[in-house]
């Protein structure tokens, strides 16, 4: 269940983040740190 959720969210999270970055033009360092953080969580859950 959790693994399925992680795989599903791993598809949608980058899309959501890209949309937020594009629309809000958030500080790139913060965004890249968040992406790295999510990537680490994703890799741990594999």
Secondary structure by P-SEA (a helix, b strand, c coil): caaaaaaaaaacaaaaaaaaaaaccccaaaaaaaaaaaaaaaaaac
